[in-house]
Amino acid sequence: MGIIHRKIPIKIIIIVCLLGLFSSPFAEIKVGEKAPNFTLPDQDIIDHTLSNYQGQWLVLYFYPKDDSPGCTTQACDFRDAVERIINSKAIVFGISVDSVESHKEFSDKFNLPFSLLSDESGEVSKAYDSLRNFYVFKLSKRNTFIVDPAGNIAKIYISVDPDTHSQMVLSDLSELQQATENP
């Protein structure tokens, strides 16, 4: 008996190849692990180094593209909640692979009162398992991380809803802070 050769439909080959683009060859970042350190410029060309924020709660939200509908909704949601986030003694950073110039226009257009960090190389997004690499172009995934004052990942949100995300972050941030204050 000979081997039976069947043609594999081109659609299946394309799907398998695309799945490879979306999967990460690296281990996923986990709650309790040290947050990967980084230094990135913001929209005002001021460098921010994660380790300089030791002792503070941080919200790092990764997003795909400045001035796109979902990202605008998410940024404005954080903008509208930033006073309550600051009152909870936390700092918000938005991170995407867009340029400093793009971040500046986006921040100015929507009066964003927090820093947007430019990860043009995608290395920080990759370190946080938040990079979609399409080989021709890169995008950050819509993921968020709460980093505790010790510099550890305290909470991870994957593929968030831009409309309601800040409320979820505020609620979880409050619970995490209470748990660390009253162990």
URZI-V88652 format. One record per residue. N is the residue number from 0. RES is the residue in one letter. SS is DSSP state (H for helix, E for strand, C for the rest). PSI is psi in degrees with one decimal (NA if undefined). OMEGA is omega in degrees with one decimal (* if undefined). Layout:
n->(N	N)
res->(RES	RES)
ss->(SS	SS)
psi->(PSI	PSI)
omega->(OMEGA	OMEGA)
This chain:
n->(0	1	2	3	4	5	6	7	8	9	10	11	12	13	14	15	16	17	18	19	20	21	22	23	24	25	26	27	28	29	30	31	32	33	34	35	36	37	38	39	40	41	42	43	44	45	46	47	48	49	50	51	52	53	54	55	56	57	58	59	60	61	62	63	64	65	66	67	68	69	70	71	72	73	74	75	76	77	78	79	80	81	82	83	84	85	86	87	88	89	90	91	92	93	94	95	96	97	98	99	100	101	102	103	104	105	106	107	108	109	110	111	112	113	114	115	116	117	118	119	120	121	122	123	124	125	126	127	128	129	130	131	132	133	134	135	136	137	138	139	140	141	142	143	144	145	146	147	148	149	150	151	152	153	154	155	156	157	158	159	160	161	162	163	164	165	166	167	168	169	170	171	172	173	174	175	176	177	178	179	180	181	182)
res->(M	G	I	I	H	R	K	I	P	I	K	I	I	I	I	V	C	L	L	G	L	F	S	S	P	F	A	E	I	K	V	G	E	K	A	P	N	F	T	L	P	D	Q	D	I	I	D	H	T	L	S	N	Y	Q	G	Q	W	L	V	L	Y	F	Y	P	K	D	D	S	P	G	C	T	T	Q	A	C	D	F	R	D	A	V	E	R	I	I	N	S	K	A	I	V	F	G	I	S	V	D	S	V	E	S	H	K	E	F	S	D	K	F	N	L	P	F	S	L	L	S	D	E	S	G	E	V	S	K	A	Y	D	S	L	R	N	F	Y	V	F	K	L	S	K	R	N	T	F	I	V	D	P	A	G	N	I	A	K	I	Y	I	S	V	D	P	D	T	H	S	Q	M	V	L	S	D	L	S	E	L	Q	Q	A	T	E	N	P)
ss->(C	C	C	C	C	C	C	C	C	H	H	H	H	H	H	H	H	H	H	H	H	H	C	C	C	C	C	C	C	C	C	C	C	E	C	C	C	C	E	E	E	C	C	C	C	C	E	E	E	H	H	H	H	C	C	C	E	E	E	E	E	E	C	C	C	C	C	C	H	H	H	H	H	H	H	H	H	H	H	H	H	H	H	H	H	H	H	C	C	E	E	E	E	E	E	E	C	C	C	H	H	H	H	H	H	H	H	H	H	H	C	C	C	C	E	E	E	E	C	C	C	C	H	H	H	H	H	C	C	C	E	E	E	C	C	C	C	E	E	E	C	C	C	E	E	E	E	C	C	C	C	E	E	E	E	E	E	C	C	C	C	C	C	C	H	H	H	H	H	H	H	H	H	H	H	H	H	H	H	H	H	C	C)
psi->(130.6	168.1	134.6	124.2	127.8	145.6	133.9	126.2	138.6	-32.5	-39.9	-40.2	-44.1	-44.1	-44.3	-42.7	-43.0	-37.4	-34.8	-31.7	-33.5	-17.2	151.5	130.4	-2.6	157.2	144.4	144.9	143.6	154.0	137.5	-19.5	156.8	131.8	132.7	128.3	155.2	162.3	120.8	147.6	149.3	-172.0	-16.6	15.5	35.4	126.1	139.1	125.8	125.3	-45.8	-19.9	-12.2	14.4	137.1	-2.8	152.8	137.9	145.6	114.4	108.9	124.2	141.0	155.2	-50.1	129.6	139.8	16.2	160.1	-52.8	-38.9	-34.6	-44.0	-46.9	-45.4	-43.2	-32.5	-45.2	-38.6	-46.0	-20.8	-2.2	-34.4	-42.8	-33.6	-42.6	-41.0	-26.1	10.9	45.6	157.3	138.6	134.8	129.1	139.8	129.7	173.8	5.8	160.2	164.4	-42.1	-42.4	-42.8	-40.0	-48.1	-45.0	-46.5	-45.0	-42.8	-37.6	13.7	53.1	121.5	24.6	165.8	137.3	119.3	135.2	115.6	59.3	-32.3	-21.2	1.3	-39.2	-43.0	-41.4	-42.7	-27.5	19.9	39.5	34.6	131.2	115.8	109.6	15.3	-45.2	-35.2	164.2	151.6	147.4	144.4	159.7	75.9	153.7	146.9	132.2	127.6	129.4	171.0	-21.3	-4.0	17.2	152.4	120.1	-26.7	143.8	134.0	126.8	133.8	66.0	161.9	113.7	-22.5	-33.1	5.8	-41.9	-34.8	-40.5	-44.2	-45.7	-44.9	-48.7	-36.7	-43.3	-45.7	-43.6	-42.4	-42.4	-40.8	-35.5	-27.2	-32.4	70.2	NA)
omega->(178.5	177.1	178.3	178.7	175.6	176.7	174.5	-179.0	-178.5	178.9	-179.8	178.5	179.6	180.0	179.3	178.4	179.3	177.4	177.1	178.0	-173.6	-179.5	-179.1	177.6	-176.9	176.9	179.7	174.5	-173.7	174.4	-179.9	178.4	173.8	177.6	178.2	-179.2	178.7	167.8	-179.6	176.1	175.1	-176.4	178.2	178.9	173.9	179.6	175.9	178.1	-175.8	-175.8	176.5	-178.3	176.4	-179.2	-179.8	172.4	179.3	170.7	177.8	178.1	178.6	-179.1	-172.8	-166.8	174.8	171.6	172.1	-173.5	-178.0	-178.7	175.3	177.8	-178.0	-179.9	180.0	175.5	176.1	177.8	-177.1	-179.1	-170.4	179.6	177.7	177.8	177.5	177.0	176.9	177.5	176.9	179.1	179.6	170.6	169.2	-178.1	172.6	180.0	177.0	-177.7	174.9	-178.8	178.0	178.0	-179.1	178.9	-179.2	-179.6	179.8	-177.8	-175.4	176.9	-177.9	-175.6	178.2	-176.1	171.0	-175.7	-176.5	-179.9	-173.8	179.9	-178.0	-176.1	180.0	176.4	179.0	-179.7	179.1	-179.4	-175.2	-179.4	169.3	-178.5	-179.6	-179.4	178.0	177.0	-178.3	172.5	170.6	175.3	-179.1	179.9	179.2	-180.0	169.1	179.5	-177.3	-177.8	177.0	179.4	179.5	175.9	-178.4	-178.2	179.1	175.1	-179.3	176.7	-173.5	174.0	-175.1	-177.6	-170.8	-170.7	-175.8	178.3	178.0	179.5	179.3	-179.8	-179.3	178.4	178.2	179.0	179.9	179.8	178.0	-179.2	-179.8	177.5	-177.3	-176.0	*)
